[in-house]
Amino acid sequence: MRYAYHHLDWRDLLNRMSQEGRIDQVFRQLMLVLNGDVEAAFRQLDRMSARFRQALGFDRDEFEQRLRDQKLVEGQPGERRMTAKGEQAVRSGCLDDVFGKLKAGGRGDHLVTRDAGRGEFNGEQRPWQPGDESLDIAYRESLLAAYRQGRKDLEDGDLVVGQRDASTSAATVMLIDISHSMTLYGEDRITPAKRVALAFAELQRRRYPRDTLDVLAFGDDVRTVPLVELPYLSNGPFHTNTCEALRRAAEILAKRHQPTKRVVMITDGKPTALFTGARDRDGARELIINSSYGLDPEIVASTLNQGARYPRLGIDLTVFMVASDPYLDRFVKQLVEVTRGRAFRATLDDLGGQVLDRIFGGKR
């Protein structure tokens, strides 16, 4: 069973996008907020008044024809769905919205400063040292150095090499909270989180093919979200099983061979659920739930014990809190202490930019 919570002023959204000349964003935003439900998107467009359609510049039929011409949707009425090209358009749009147009070597590259490895030349040069590869020698500049000294033969002191920026591969697990509070009191927190995951996935595909990205959605339980299912992700009437999310993330990263292992968590609430005991024959486990306002000592202790393994496993944890709650703050403070991680208060409007700055901002 799928659950969806929709809190969106359609007229304001579409009118703003029309005025800004970004009609293509209407499709992407509808797919994000409606969890990829094409039929629901057309129903929303059907409900708009004729006057508003005139102000927008197109009606539902014209919009659908445009999507079909671009091969973004397919299927007969009642069974319309996104195509693989449509899903790609959503991911690409999220990357543009969140990260903008990245420049090579600029913000968004995770690089090491050493010049070993087979990275791209960065335009800098330095004197040759024993152990440097012959392929990196800048022969033209080396010969010019010899000529300036009045010699036609190269000596060791004449040789210069081009420096390289060698990329370091990373394995990332992104944990997305899908508890009921991610769309509580009219505030949509799941869509910005989903947009970040889609942009992250597209950035990795384009720029960092050696990296890996696993997305886990956690509520009462934890499940893996394949890339093709990301646009369709929604939250539901779930609690927050942070302990199981941290355990599953560590389990995945233990199988990865990248030198950098990290977990990025996006959440809006304290841990409120915990599995206890072993699985039954049918795979079920007992779940204890804390629905009170405070922190449950047993749930918190078990969650912190999972986090305490991270330094030994070489896992970096970064938590982005998309809500202001004293109990969340208290828990996350303890969590980053035991994991030696980091935590940031993230605004929904700039969640993607903050993830970029914190995760990819510095050179390593």
N, C-alpha and C positions, 0 to 999 in steps of 0.2 A: 504494500500500500504506500502511495506517495502523498506527502503533505506539502502544501504550498501556502505561504502567507503573503498577500500582496498589499502593499501600502505605497501607492504611487498616484500622483496627480497627473493623469495622462494628458490633459489639455495643456497644463503648464510645461510638461516635458516636451511634447511634440511641437508646441508653439515656439519654445526656446530653440529647439534644434532647427526648426524651419527658418527662423530669423537668422541663425548663425550659418545657414547654408550647409548644414551637415545632415542631410536627409538620410544618408546611409547609416547614421548612428541610430536612427529610429529602429531599424531592424535589429541591430546589435543589442540595444537597450531592452527592447521588448523580449528578446530571447534570453537575456540575462535575468530579468526580473520575473519572467514567466517560466523560467526553468526549461527553455527550449520548446515550449508548447506552441506550435505554429497556429493551431486552431484557436487557442485562447487569444493570440495576438490579433487575428482577424476579427474575432468577436469584439475585442476592445475597439478596433477601428470602426466596426459597424455601428457602435453605439454613439460615435461622434456625430454632432449635428452637421447639417449641410453647410451652415455658415462657417463652422470651424474647419470643415474640409476645404472650403474655398480659401480661407485664410492660410491653411497649410500648404496649398498648392497642388494637392493630388487627392484622389479619393481611394477607397480601399481597393477597387478593381485595378486602378492604375498601379497602385503599390504592389499588388500581387503579381501583375504582369511584369513589372520591373524585376521582381525577385525571381520569377520563372525565367525571364530572359537571361539573367545573370547566373541561372542554375544554382540558386541558393536554397530554393525549396522545391519539393516535388510531391506528387500524390494528388488524388482527387479530393474535392471538398469533403470534409469529415475525416480524412485520413492524411492531410497534408503534414509534412515533416521537413526538417532541415536535411539538406544533402551534406556529404562530406565537405564539399566546397563551402557550404554555409557555415559549418562548424569551424572550418579554417578561417573564414571571414570574421567570425566572432573572436577567435583567439588573436588574430592579427589586429583587429580593432582594439582589443583590450591592451595589447602591447603598445599601440600608438597612444591610447588614452593614458595609460599608467606611466610608461617609461619615456614616451616621446621618441624622437629620432636620435638614437644613440650614435656617438662617433667612436670609431675604433681608438682604443687607448684612453678614452675619456671615461666619464662616469658610467658605471655599469660593467666595466671589465674587472675580473678578479685575476690579477697578475702578481707574479713574484718579481722582485727587483734584480735577481741574479741574471746573468746573461748566458747561462748554460741552457742546454736543451735546444729544440728546433722551433722556437717561436719566431715571430716576425721580427725583422730588423726594425729598430726604433729610431734610426738616424744618427745615433751617437757612436763615437769611436773611442778606442783606448789603445795603449801600447800592447803589443803581443806579449803573452806570457806562456811558459811551458804548459802544455796540456791543451792549449787552444786548437781547435780544428782548422785544418788548412782551408776548408770551404768558407770559413768566416773571415779570412784575411782579405783586406781591402787592398788589392795589388796596385791599383792606380795611385792611390794616396801614398802607399809605401814607396813606389818608384819615384814619385814626386819628392818625397822626403830625401831619398838618396841623391837625386839630381840637385837639390838645393845645397847639398854638401859637396857637390862637384864630383860625385861618384856615379858610375854606371852600373855597378854591382850592388845588390841588396845585402845589407848586414842585419843582424838580429835587431839592432836598435832602430832600424828604419820601419820595421813591420808594425802595422796597426790592424786591428780587427774591428769589425762591426759588431755592436752589441745587440742582443736580442732580448725581447721580453717574453719569457716562457710562461705560458698559461699553466695554472695548476688545476687539475680536475677536482670536482667536488661531487659528493653524493648528498642530496638534500631530501629530507622528508618534511612535507608541509602538513601540519595538523590544522584542520578547520573545524571549529566548533559548530555543530548543527543542532544545538539544543533549542528549545522553544523560545528562549529569550533573545535569540538572534534576530527576531522580528517582533519584539515586544513593545507595546505602547506606541505603535505606529512608526517605530524607527527600524529601517531596513539595514541590518548589519551583514546579512548573508551575501547580498549582491556585491558589495565592495570586496568582501573576502574572496568570493568566487572570481571576481575580475582580476584580483592579484594573482590567484593560482593560474588562471588562463594566460595572463601576460607572462608569468614566470615560465610556464611551459613553452610558450612560443619563443621567448628569449633564449631559452636553453637550446631549442631545436635549431635556431638560426646561428647562434654565436658560440655555443659551448657543446658541441656534439659528444664530447667525452664525459660530460656531466650526466648524472642521473637525477630524476625527480620522481618521487612517489608522493601521492596525495592521499591522506587518510582523513575521513570524516568521522568525528567522534561525538556520540550522544550517549545513550545508554550503553551501546557497544561501539566497536570501531570497525570500519569497513574501508577497503581500498577503493579508490575512485579512479578508474582508467581515464586516460586523457580524453577519449572520445565521449565520455560521460560527464565531463566537467560542466558543460553548459547546462546540463539537466539537473545539477545538484540542488537540493533544497533542504531546508531544515524542517523539523517536525516537533511533535510533543515529547521531546526527549529531555533527559537530565544530562549531566556533564561528567563523563567517566574519564577524567584526565589521567588517572593512573594507568588505565588500559591503553590509552593513546601513547603515553610515554614508553610503555613496555613494548608495544608493537613497533614503534619507530626504532627503538634500539635493536629489536630483532631483525628488522630490515637492513639497518646500517651495518650490522655485524657481518652481513653477506656481501657488502660492497667493498671494492678494492681501491677506491679513490682515496688519496691522502687526506683530503678534507671531508669530514663528516659533520653534518649540521642538521638541526631540527628547528623549523620555524613554526611557531604556534600562534594562531589567531583565535582569540577567545574573548568572551564578554562576561564570564562568570566563574565563580569559585567551583571547585570539584564537589559534586553532589551525589555521585554514584560510585560504586565499587563492587567488583566481583569478589566473591569469597568462596573458598573451597575449590575442589576439583570439578572438572566437567562430568556430567552424567553420560550415560551410554549414548543418549541422543544428542550430545554436544551442548546441552543446556547448562548454565551455571547460575548459582544464586546471586542475585543483585540486591545489595542494600542501598537504600536511597535516603538522603537527608533533605527534607523539604523545608527545614527551618531557616531562619535568617542567618544563624551563626555558622561557624565552621565545625564540622563533625570531626572529632579527634582521630577516630579510626580511619576515616577516609583520607584525611590530611596526612597522617603518619605513613600510610601505605603509599600514597602518591609521592611523598618526599623520599621514601626509600627507593622507589624506582628512579627518581631523578638523581639520587646520590651515586648511582652507577655510572652516570655520564662522564665524569672526569676520568674514571678508570678506563672507559671504553673510547676515550678520545673524541667525544661528541660535544659539539658546541650547541647550546640552546639559546634561542632568542624568542622572547614572548612579546607579542603585540596585543595590548589590552585595548579593546574597542568600546569600553564602557568604564564609567567611574563608579566604583563600589568599594567601600572600606574593607569588606571581607575578601574581595578579590585582591586588593592591594596587599593585604596582610599575608595572604597565601603566596602570592607571586614573589614577594620579598623573601620569604623563606625558601621558595623553590630556586630562585637564582643564587641564593647563598650555597645551597647544597650542590647545585649543578655547576657553579662558577660561571653562570650564564649572564644574560642581559635581559632587561625588560624595558619596554617603552610604552608610553601612553600614545595611542594612535588615533588621529581623527579620521572619520569615515571619508571625508572629502579628499584627503591626501594619504590614505593608507598605502597605496602603491608606491608613491614617492618616498615614503618613510621606509618601506621595506627595501627599496632600491638603495637608499643612502646607508642604511644600517648593515645590509647583507653584502652589497657589492661596492660600497663606497670607497673602501681603502684598498691600496695595493698590498699584496702579501708577498 
